[in-house]
Structure formats: C-alpha cells, structure tokens
Amino acid sequence: MEEVVETNSGNYERERVPEKERKRWLSISMVWIAIGIDLSGMFMGVALSQGMHFWTAISAVMIGSVILGVLAIGTAYIGAKAGLSTGMISRVAFGKSGASLMGAIMGISSLGWFGVQIGFFAENIGAAIQQLTGTDMPSWLLSLIGGGLMMLSAFWGYQAIEKLCTYSVPLLAALIIIATIMSLNSNGSSRLASAPQGSPISFGLAVSLVIGVYMVGVVMAPDVARWAQNPKQAMIAGFVGFTIGNSFMIIISLILVKVMNTADLTAVFFTLGLGIPSILVLTLAQWTTNTNNLYSASLDFSIVFKKVNPKIITVICGTLGILMAMFGIYGMFENFLSIITVLVSPIAGIYMIDYFFYTEKYDFSYEENLKDYYPTSLFSWVVGSTVAFMTSQPPAGFGLFTLTNVSALDGILAAGICYFIITKLTKGRE
C-alpha cells in the first residue's frame, strides 16, 4: 500500500497511519480494555446473577468474551493492514458517496451514545458527590465538566486517548479489585453459592448477551487497530483487549451482587469507606469509555464532511453531545440510538468480505477509480440490516425470530454472506 502524505493535524482521519506512528499491542489493548471498563457492564452482571448460578455465569462470561475476542481479531487485522479508520475502509467497500451514508450512520450512533453517556455520568457522579459531601451539584454543570474532559482528550486525538487509557486502566483495575477483595473479606465468599432469585437464563442466551455488550465495538475496531505496528500486534491487542475489556466489569458485578447484594459500585465503595476513590473510579471509567465514542464520531463525520477540519468536527460533535446531556434530552434518544446501532453492524460483514477477497483495492492508488456507489454493497447492507431488525427485540427491532441470539452478529453474517454470494455470482461487485 502506498504511503499517503499527511494532510491533517496528526490524527490521520482521512488517510493511512504512517508506519513510524504505529504502537505495540499492549498500548492498543489498553484502549479497548478502558472502553470496556464502564458501568454498563455492571448491569449485565446484575441480569446474569439474577438468572444463573455464579460459576455457570462466570463460564458464560468467559466463553462469550473469548468469542468476542476472536471476532475482533478479524476486524483488527483489517484495520492494521489497511491503516485506515472504519469510515475510510467503508469508502473503499461502499464507494465515495456510499461511504458518506455509512459514515453518517456510524457517526450518529457514536455521537448519540456520547451524549447519553455524559448524562449517565452526571447522574452517577452527582449521586456520589451528594453522598460524600451532602452537596447537590446541578446535573448540567457535571455534564459540562465531564463532557468537556471527554471532548478535550478526543480533540487531541488517539495519542491523548492512548496515554489516558494507559495510565487509567491499572489504577481503575486496582481500585475496583481492592474494593471487591474488601467486600469478600467483610462478608465472606459463601454467598457466591446462593441460588439465583430471578427468572432462569439459559447458558446459550447468557453467552449471546455477553457477546452483544461489545459487538458494535468489534465493528468499529479499525478506528483503534489502524495504530498497531503490524497485523500481528493488532490481532493480539484485539483478542486481549476485547476479552478482558468485556469480561472484567461483568465478573466484578457478579461477585458484588452475590456478596454485597448490590451491583452499585458507588454504594459498595461508600460502604467500605472509600467515598473519594469511588468518585475517581466513576470519573475515569466513563471518561476513558466515552471519549472513544466522540473519537469514533469525529472519524466517521470526517468522511461525510470532507472539506471541514477534523478538529472542528470534534468540537461541534462534542458540543452537541454536551448540550444533549445538559438539557436532559439524552434519555429521549436511547430507543432511537438502539435502532441506529442495528444499522451499524452489517457494515463489518461487507468490509470484511471485501477486504479478504478484494484486497488489491485497499492500495490508495485505487482511490481515483472508486465509484460513488456500489449497489451490491448497499443491497447487502440492506439485507443485513433487515435481518438484524427482525432478530432484535423491541424497541430496536421486531423480535420475529432468532439466529445467533445476537442481532448485531446476525446482521454481520447476513450482510457478509449476501455480499459474498452476489460478488461470486457476478464475478465482482461492479
């Protein structure tokens, strides 16, 4: 692949990451682990603990996370080999204008979740501060502060995100593990064997739920993997980052639900007399996760708005997300975002088949020969999205039938198989 002259601020939104800027697998995996360490994993732990025995749930979490890590190997390989973001890869797979449509969909999804996570951060940090100091801080102010920090690191690009995650992950892991050990010392481990209190969850469904937590992250993996030194480094980072990143908080939640009868990490910290560390954990966990949402959104919209400076795009997207949270309207978009997210997953099925069977197009010398649209790619995406909608439960879909029990994976498989069959029958996608 030809080297591309740098034309932007050093984050290479619209071009290949130069070899001299590439990183080793450990720092890459830290970013993915940091993305996985957030409070949403706690909710999955609660659900599994209520419907399964502890060790059965642990087995489901590990199997699901390993499968996720294996899936990430493929998309991470492409990101490192091509050196391109997910949006730029879709440009080759869908055409110049087709990629703008895909970029808009991915960008809206990432930006929307950025706003939702800011609101989620403000609610939780506000509750922690009130419990620690008795002071009620307005949510709009916490949204502004938290969103501002997240936007700042995204503004400076991957280099800043890498440093943030490299320093944050060990600290976060240490604090959370210490709190978990203290809870075990205080209450003993006998409660781990207690029977589940809710409706039973089958082992297969549990594995599928675990995979679904981070599936869209697999689709967007090239955004980070493009910074890896080589495909081998990216594949190692993808497997380690997604396996550990997806399982860590779920397992911690499973333990806390059984031992402390709560998965509220803040409550656990306060019960153990660790109020200030709880605020630090909440801040770092959401900061490292949500800054990546904005980072991906800015990469995606850089494909849509080709003549706008990527830094300006980051500021505009960040400001929109913060305003959503400050005015409390973020909650209104969650159902809409669930629907948009279903549209994202089929993109990976197409670009994976496209890359592994038509690799020569990823030489940038091919750029001038790209068409505006490739009907085969767009049709396959529609097929994949339709299947994902049919297998998704309301409000994101219709829940008419199930394939893998993971609607995002259903969309990837359906789109990829459709694209593969059509291109083989027609001897190409033209």
VEXVO-521159 format. One record per atom (N, C-alpha, C): x, y, z; residue in one letter. Coordinates in steps of 0.02 Angstrom, whole numbers, plus 50000, padded with zeros to 5 digits. Atoms other than C-alpha are relative to their C-alpha. Layout:
<atoms>
XYZA/...
</atoms>
This chain:
<atoms>
500424994050000M/500005000050000M/500445006250000M/499594994050005E/500675017049956E/499935004350061E/500034995349945E/501105029550090E/499625006249978E/500404994150016V/499945044350097V/500285006050036V/499744993949970V/500545061950128V/499525002650053V/500424997549946E/499905068850292E/499705006849981E/500334993750016T/498615082350265T/499605002750058T/500414997649944N/497805084050436N/500445001450060N/499664997849939S/498275087750615S/500394994550034S/499625005349968G/499115071150651G/499584994250024G/500425005549980N/497615060150687N/499804995749941N/500075004050061Y/497525053950506Y/499284997649990Y/500715001850007E/495625054350495E/499844997649931E/500185001650069R/495615053150306R/500574996549962R/499435003250034E/497225043750270E/500304994550043E/499695005749967R/498325029250318R/500485002450055R/499544998349946V/499255029950484V/500714997849979V/499315001750020P/501135030650442P/500314994750046P/499685005349962E/502215016150499E/500365002750061E/499614997349945K/503275027450609K/499575002050060K/500454998049946E/501745032050713E/499674994050035E/500365006049976R/501195014050749R/500234998150071R/499895001949930K/501075006650926K/500024992450008K/499995007149985R/501384989751006R/499334997850030R/500655002949984W/499974978151056W/499755001950070W/500224998849932L/499964982151242L/499625006650007L/500334993549995S/499535000551223S/499345000049962S/500625000550037I/498224996351092I/499464996350041I/500485003949960S/497414983251205S/499755004050060S/500214995849943M/497374995751349M/499415004449982M/500554995750022V/496235006851247V/499354996049999V/500615004150002W/494994992751217W/499784997750069W/500185001849932I/495074987151398I/499675005950035I/500284994049969A/494735005051453A/499295001349976A/500684999150027I/493225006051337I/499524995250035I/500435005149969G/492554990051416G/499865001250074G/500104998749929I/492754996151595I/499545006050008I/500494994849987D/491165006051616D/499424997050039D/500535002249956L/489575004951717L/499484995649964L/500495004150035S/488544996551580S/500124992650010S/499845007049985G/489464980251614G/499714997750066G/500285001749936M/488804980951790M/499274997549992M/500705001950010F/487004979651727F/499954992949972F/499995006850026M/487434963951629M/500134995050056M/499865004349943G/488164956351787G/499394999050044G/500615000549960V/486554960151880V/499514995049968V/500475004350035A/485494951651747A/500214992750004A/499765006949998L/486584936051743L/499964997150071L/500015002549931S/486694934751933S/499304998250023S/500695001449981Q/484804935051948Q/499714993849966Q/500285005650037G/484554921151822G/500444993849996G/499535005650006M/486064909651842M/500394998950065M/499535001249946H/487164901351971H/500675003349984H/499404995850008F/488804910551999F/500494997149951F/499475002850042W/490044898651919W/499764998549929W/500285000850068T/488884894951773T/500025006649962T/499984993450030A/488754913551742A/500725002049981A/499294998550014I/490654915451752I/500224996449936I/499825003950060S/490854901751621S/499715003349938S/500334996750057A/489604910451506A/500365006549982A/499654993750011V/490504927051527V/500674998849964V/499345001350030M/492204919651485M/499944997349929M/500085002750068I/491594909751334I/499775005649953I/500244994650041G/490634924751267G/500545005149985G/499474995150010S/492114936351292S/500564997449955S/499495003050043V/493334924351209V/499755000049927V/500284999750068I/492164922951058I/500045007149972I/499954993150020L/492094941851053L/500725001849980L/499304998750015G/493994942551059G/500214996949934G/499845003350064V/494114930150914V/499715004049941V/500304995850053L/492904940750810L/500395006449990L/499624993750004A/493934956250850A/500654999049963A/499385001450035I/495474947750778I/499935001849926I/500104998750071G/494724949050603G/499965007449983G/500084992950015T/494204967350607T/500635003950019T/499384996749981A/495804972350699A/500544998949948A/499525001550053Y/496844963650566Y/499915004849941Y/500144995650057I/495994973750430I/500215007150015I/499824993249981G/496214990050525G/500755001249997G/499284999250000A/498084987250548A/500304999249930A/499735001350067K/498404980450373K/499855005949953K/500194994350042A/497454994450287A/500255006550028A/499784993849968G/497995007550414G/499465005449998G/500544995350010L/496285015550393L/499464999450054L/500565000249954S/494815020150503S/499424996049970S/500585003850025T/493165010850489T/499655003949944T/500324995950051G/492455025450389G/500384999849934G/499615000250062M/493885025250264M/499984993149968M/500085006850027I/493765006350245I/499334999449965I/500665000250031S/491915008450208S/500005004049935S/499954996150062R/492405021250075R/500214995549942R/499785004750052V/493295007549979V/499464994849986V/500505005250008A/491904994950010A/499345002549971A/500654997550020F/490395006149977F/500035005449946F/499954994550048G/491075019649860G/500035006650036G/499894993549969K/491385037949890K/499375002750034K/500624997449971S/489585043349917S/499674994850046S/500275005249958G/489065026549988G/500315000150069G/499654999649936A/490375028650124A/499745005950041A/500284994349963S/489615045650169S/499374997950036S/500605002649967L/487975036750206L/500194995750060L/499795004349945M/488845023550311M/500335004150056M/499684995849950G/489895036850397G/499505003950041G/500524996449964A/488335046750441A/499654995550050A/500335004849954I/487515031350517I/500444998450059I/499545001649945M/489055026550618M/500125006250044M/499884993849962G/489345044750668G/499425001850045G/500594998549959I/487565047350729I/499964995250059I/500015005049946S/487675031250830S/500515001850054S/499474998449951S/489335036050912S/499865006550036S/500144993549969L/488835054150942L/499414999450048L/500585000849956G/487155049151015G/500184996650065G/499805003449938W/487925037051137W/500475004350041W/499584995349963F/489205050351182F/499575004450045F/500444995849961G/487785061651238G/499654996250056G/500335004149948V/486885047651331V/500484998550057V/499515001849948Q/488465042651423Q/500195006050044Q/499874994049959I/488785060651478I/499455000850052I/500554999549953G/487055061151555G/500034994750054G/499935005549953F/487345044351636F/500565001650051F/499444998049957F/489005050751705F/499775005350051F/500224994549956A/488195066551776A/499554997450056A/500455002749949E/486845056551866E/500384996250054E/499645004249952N/488055044351947N/500505003950041N/499514996149963I/489415056751993I/499665004850047I/500394995649957G/488095068452062G/499774996550063G/500225003949942A/487415054752175A/500584998650047A/499425001449958A/489165050552235A/500235006150039A/499804993849966I/489595068652275I/499515001850054I/500514998449950Q/487945071052366Q/500094995550062Q/499925004649944Q/488265055652472Q/500645001550039Q/499374998749968L/490055060752509L/500015006750037L/499954993249972T/489825079352544T/499335003050021T/500654997249985G/487955082052558G/499815005849954G/500114994550047T/488055094452415T/499654997549937T/500355001750062D/486825093652270D/500285004349944D/499734996450058M/487775098452113M/499534999249941M/500475000550057P/486695102551961P/500284995549945P/499805004750052S/486715089551825S/500305003549940S/499744996550059W/487015102551690W/500735001850009W/499314998249987L/488635107851774L/500454993949995L/499615006150003L/489255090051794L/500054997549928L/499995001950071S/488785086551612S/500515004249962S/499534995550033L/489785101751558L/500724998250018L/499325001749979I/491305096951661I/500224993349972I/499835006750025G/491275078451618G/500064999849925G/499985000050073G/490865081151435G/500595004049974G/499424996050020G/492215094451424G/500644996150004G/499405004249994L/493545082451488L/500034994849944L/500025005150053M/492985069051366M/500145003149932M/499894996750064M/492965081351222M/500735002149993M/499314997750002L/494695087851268L/500474994449977L/499565005550019S/495525070751254S/499864997749928S/500165001950069A/494575066651093A/500275005249951A/499754994650043F/495105083651021F/500734998949983F/499295001150012W/496935079251041W/500144993349966W/499945006050042G/496615062550956G/500254993850036G/499835006649973Y/497235044950978Y/500585000250049Y/499414999749956Q/498895049751059Q/499785001650071Q/500234998249934A/497985057951204A/499584994550031A/500415005549976I/496725043751218I/500434994250024I/499555005549981E/498125030951223E/500335001350068E/499684998449936K/499015039951365K/499494999750057K/500535000149949L/497385042251462L/499854992850020L/500185006949986C/496975023751447C/500574996150032C/499425003549974T/498745017651482T/500095001250075T/499934998449929Y/498785026751649Y/499374998350040Y/500625001049964S/496955024451694S/499834992850014S/500215007049993V/496715005751667V/500314996750062V/499725003149939P/497964999851801P/499705002950064P/500294996949940L/497275012451926L/499284997850011L/500705002249995L/495455008051888L/499964992850023L/500025007149982A/495794989451897A/500204998950073A/499775000749931A/496744991252061A/499465002150050A/500514997549953L/495385001552146L/499404995350002L/500595004450002I/493974990152088I/500154993350031I/499815006549971I/494904974252135I/500075000650076I/499934998949927I/495344981452307I/499315000250033I/500684999649972A/493514985752338A/499664993150000A/500305006750003T/492984968252284T/500294995450053T/499675004149949I/494264959852396I/499765002050070I/500244997649935M/493724970752543M/499294997650014M/500705002349991S/491904965952514S/499994992550015S/499965007149986L/492384947552512L/500254998750071L/499745000749932N/493374949552673N/499475001850052N/500524997849953S/491904958452755S/499414995250004S/500625004050003N/490524946652700N/500124992649986N/499865007050015G/491404930452655G/499794998249930G/500145002250068S/491264920652494S/499444994949997S/500515005249999S/489904908552548S/499385002049959S/500594997750037R/488564919452467R/500064998949925R/499925001250072L/489304915952296L/499614993949977L/500365006250016A/488444899052303A/499255000750006A/500724999149991S/486724906552336S/499634999149935S/500405001450060A/485334901952215A/499775006649968A/500254993950033P/484794914752084P/499275001350019P/500664998049976Q/483234924552129Q/499515001749945Q/500434997850055G/482544929151958G/499834994449953G/500185004850052S/481924920651801S/500634996849972S/499405003550025P/483144907351737P/500225002549932P/499704998150064I/484314912051595I/500404994149974I/499645005750027S/484944898251482S/500735001849987S/499294998950010F/486804896051457F/500135003249931F/499914997350067G/486684899351270G/499795007349995G/500234993150001L/485684915351295L/500505004550037L/499514996049961A/486934921351427A/500625001549958A/499414999050043V/488394918851306V/499845005349947V/500204995250051S/487444928451173S/499945007050027S/500064993449969L/487044942751291L/500695003150013L/499324997649987V/488884944151339V/500335002449936V/499724997950064I/489404944951157I/499695006649977I/500354994150024G/488094958051120G/500215006550032G/499814994049964V/488764970251250V/500525004149961V/499424996650030Y/490324974451147Y/500044998849925Y/499985002150069M/489844968550972M/500125005949953M/499904994150043V/489744985950894V/500735002450005V/499294998349993G/491494988950964G/500434996049952G/499635004150048V/492104974650855V/499945003049930V/500114996950066V/491334983050702V/500455006149991V/499624993750003M/492234999450744M/500744999050018M/499315001449977A/493884990950793A/500545003149956A/499474996950041P/494874997750642P/500185007150022P/499854993249977D/494745015250719D/500615000150047D/499445000649953V/495985009450852V/500554995649970V/499515004950025A/496834994650765A/500465002949946A/499594997050052R/497495005850625R/500655002850028R/499394997449968W/498785012150751W/500494994550020W/499565005549982A/499544994850778A/500594999549953A/499385000550041Q/501324991550716Q/499914995549940Q/500115004750054N/500764976850611N/499384995950016N/500615003949987P/499284964950592P/500054995250060P/499915004649943K/500014952550719K/499895003750065K/500094996049939Q/500114966150852Q/499265001850009Q/500714998249997A/498334971450810A/499574994150022A/500405005949984M/497644953750822M/500094998150074M/499885001449929I/498464950850992I/499635005150043I/500334994749962A/497824967551054A/499244999249998A/500725000950006G/496084963950987G/499754994550044G/500225005649959F/495954947151072F/500055001650074F/499904998349929V/496674953051238V/499535005650022V/500404994149982G/495784969851237G/499264998550006G/500725001449999F/494054963351196F/499824994550050F/500155005449951T/494154947551303T/500005002750071T/499964997349932I/494724956651460I/499525005950008I/500424994149995G/493824972951423G/499264998450008G/500705001849995N/492154964251402N/499824996350064N/500165004449943S/492284952151548S/500125003150068S/499774997649935F/493084962351687F/499425002750043F/500534996949960M/491614973051745M/499414995350011M/500555004749991I/490334959251718I/500164995250057I/499805004649946I/491314947351830I/500005003650068I/500014996249937I/491554960851962I/499285000950024I/500704999149984S/489684964151956S/499704993650028S/500255006449976L/489294945651976L/500204998750073L/499765001049931I/490354944952133I/499645004650049I/500304995149954L/489644960852210L/499264998750012L/500715001549992V/487834955952178V/499914994450051V/500065005649954K/488094939652270K/500245001750071K/499694998849935V/489214945952411V/499695005950037V/500254993949968M/488524963452443M/499265001149986M/500714999450019N/486784960852370N/499865006549963N/500084994050042T/487064975752255T/500545000049948T/499504999150052A/487954979452092A/500165007449993A/499864992850001D/488024998052131D/500705001050027D/499304999449981L/489905000752131L/500105005850047L/499954994249956T/489685017752211T/499804998250072T/500245002049933A/488685010452356A/500504995450034A/499505004549971V/489994996952381V/500595003950027V/499444995949978F/491395009752390F/499845003950064F/500184996149941F/490455020352516F/499914995550061F/500085004849945T/490005005152622T/500684998150029T/499325001949979L/491855000952629L/500415006050022L/499644994049979G/492315018952672G/500475002749947G/499574997850055L/493045022552500L/499635005149956L/500404995150036G/492005037652451G/500385003749946G/499614996250049I/493365047852365I/500244995549942I/499825004550055P/494045032852266P/499414998449954P/500585001550041S/492255029552207S/499905005449947S/500084994550048I/492185046752126I/500544999649946I/499455000750047L/493875043752045L/499844994449950L/500165005650044V/493295026951976V/499455001949951V/500554997950044L/491665034151909L/500245004749945L/499754995150048T/492585048451825T/500424996749946T/499545003050048L/493965038151745L/499644994849956L/500345005350038A/492815023751693A/499595003049943A/500414997050053Q/491615035051597Q/500425004349953Q/499574995850041W/492985046651535W/500344995849946W/499635004150048T/494015032851453T/499534996749949T/500485003250045T/492465024551379T/499705005149952T/500404995450041N/491535039751317N/500425004449954N/499584996150046T/492995049251243T/500104996249934T/499935004050061N/493135034851120N/499375000449957N/500614998950039N/491315037351069N/500075006349957N/499914993850037L/491725055151020L/500554999449948L/499455001150047Y/493355049950938Y/499754996449937Y/500275003650057S/492435037450827S/499515004449961S/500474995550034A/491065050150789A/500365005049956A/499634995050039S/492345062950731S/500324996749939S/499725003550057L/493195049850620L/499464998849946L/500545001550047D/491525045050542D/499765006249964D/500254993950032F/490925062750511F/500545003449957F/499464997450043S/492635066950436S/499944997249929S/500125002950066I/492135055450293I/499405003449967I/500604996850026V/490455064150275V/500155007249978V/499844993050013F/491095082050285F/500745000649982F/499305000850020K/492695080250185K/500415006450000K/499634993750005K/493145098650175K/500055003750067K/499984996849933V/492925102650361V/500584997250039V/499455002149958N/494415102150477N/499764995150054N/500225005049952P/494285086350585P/499965002650073P/500034997249933K/494655096450743K/499345003750012K/500634996449995I/493155107450708I/499424995150007I/500525005149995I/492085091950682I/499964997250071I/499985002649932T/492645085350852T/499675004950049T/500284994949955V/492195101750938V/499245000549991V/500734999550013I/490485102650854I/499644993950028I/500315006149974C/490075084550894C/500004999950076C/499964999949928G/490685086351072G/499515004950031G/500464994949975T/489675102151098T/499284997649997T/500675002750007L/488105093851032L/499844994850053L/500095005149949G/488335079051148G/499925002950070G/500044996849935I/488615090251299I/499335003550008I/500654996549996L/487065100651259L/499434995050010L/500515005149991M/486025084751245M/499954998150074M/499995002049930A/486575079951420A/499795005750046A/500154994249956M/486455097551496M/499255001450004M/500724998550002F/484645099651441F/499574993850014F/500375005949978G/484185082051495G/499614996549946G/500385003150054I/483585076551324I/500324993549976I/499655005950023Y/484825062351307Y/499584993650007Y/500395006049988G/483595049651379G/499484998749946G/500505000750052M/482375052851237M/500274996449939M/499705002750061F/483605046251109F/500214992750006F/499725006749991E/484015029151183E/499684994949954E/500335004750046N/482705019551084N/500225001249928N/499784998350068F/483195028950926F/500714997549988F/499305002150007L/485035025050957L/500054992449995L/500005007350004S/484645006650983S/499844997849929S/500185001550069I/483855006550810I/500595001649953I/499444998050042I/485315015950732I/500584995050007I/499455004749987T/486555003850812T/499904993649960T/500145006050040V/485684989350723V/500245001049928V/499794998650068L/486104997950558L/500764999949991L/499274999650003V/487964998750601V/500324993249988V/499665006550001S/488364980250621S/500104996949931S/499895003250065P/488094974350440P/500595002949961P/499444996950035I/489454986450382I/500624995650006I/499415004149989A/490774974950458A/499994993849957A/500045006050042G/490134959650365G/500215001349929G/499834998250069I/490344968650200I/500745001849993I/499304998050010Y/492034976650229Y/500494994250015Y/499575005749989M/492744960250297M/500044995649938M/500005004050062I/492214950350142I/500375003949945I/499694995850051D/492754964950032D/500765000050008D/499284999749990Y/494474965850111Y/500344993349986Y/499665006450006F/494884947350120F/499964997049930F/500075002750067F/494294943849942F/500205004949945F/499834994950050Y/494704960349855Y/500535004850028Y/499514996049963T/496244966349950T/500345005349957T/499634995450042E/497034974949800E/499695007049999E/500324993450002K/495764989049811K/500225004550058K/499814995949942Y/496494994749976Y/500685003349991Y/499444995850019D/498015001749889D/499705006849982D/500304993450011F/497685020549889F/500055002449928F/499984998350070S/498155021249707S/499334998449967S/500665001850026Y/496435013649682Y/499495005450013Y/500484994849978E/495605028849761E/499695003649942E/500274996050055E/495415038149597E/499514996049958E/500455004350039N/494485023149523N/499364998250037N/500605001649961L/493185022049660L/499395003349969L/500634997350022K/491395024349605K/499655003550058K/500384996849947D/490135034649701D/499634994950043D/500375005149965Y/489095019449747Y/500154993149971Y/499965006950024Y/489235000549736Y/499344996750021Y/500665002649984P/487454993649725P/500024993450038P/499965006449966T/487994976249781T/500135001050075T/499854998749930S/488724983149943S/499395002950036S/500594997049969L/487194993849978L/499434995150008L/500535005149995F/485984979649940F/500164995150056F/499805004749946S/486964967850055S/499915003150068S/500104996549937W/486914980950191W/499265000250019W/500725000049987V/485024982450174V/499774993150023V/500185006849980V/484864963450186V/500234998750072V/499755001049933G/485974962850340G/499625003950052G/500374995849954S/485054977250423S/499304997250012S/500675002949994T/483374969150387T/500004993950045T/499955005949957V/483914952750465V/500125002050072V/499864997749932A/484614961950616A/499375002950033A/500634997449974F/482964971250638F/499524994350018F/500475005549989M/481984955050625M/500194996050062M/499785004049943T/483044946650760T/500095004150063T/499944995749941S/483174961750877S/499335000450036S/500614999249961Q/481944963251019Q/499795007450000Q/500234993149996P/480854978951030P/500365003750056P/500234995550053P/481124993751028P/500465000349939P/499524999550055A/482644991050915A/499774995949940A/500215004250055G/481774977850809G/499324996950013G/500665003149998F/480324965950789F/500014993350038F/499965006249963G/480954950150875G/499614994349969G/500405005050035L/480164938850743L/500314993050004L/499665006549995F/481484925050753F/500715001350026F/499314999449977T/483244921650815T/500464995649958T/499485003950034L/484844915650732L/500554998250050L/499465001149951T/486334917750848T/499825002750069T/500214996549939N/485354927050984N/500365006650009N/499664993549999V/486494942050947V/499825003549935V/500254996950061S/485614953450824S/500565003349959S/499454996950036A/487214962950782A/500404994849961A/499645005350035L/488084946650738L/499594997249943L/500455002150054D/486564941350637D/500075004649939D/499934995150054G/486734957450536G/500664999349963G/499345000950030I/488584954650507I/500014993949954I/499995006250039L/488344936750448L/499565000549938L/500464999550057A/486844940550337A/500285004549945A/499724995450049A/487674955350252A/500614997049966A/499405002950028G/489324946350229G/499864994349952G/500185005650043I/488544930550158I/499675002449935I/500344997250059C/487424940650041C/500515003149952C/499494996650042Y/488904951049979Y/500454994949966Y/499565005250028F/489984935549954F/499664996349942F/500365003850051I/488654926149855I/499925004149936I/500144995850059I/488214940749741I/500655001449962I/499374998350035T/490024945449703T/500294993949965T/499765006150033K/490444927349663K/499584998349939K/500455001450056L/488924925249551L/500115004849942L/499924994950052T/489274941349459T/500735001249983T/499284999450010K/491174939149464K/500265007050015K/499784993349978G/491424955549557G/499395004150022G/500554996049972R/490404969349635R/499775005449951R/500154994650046E/490364980649483E/499304999349972E/
</atoms>
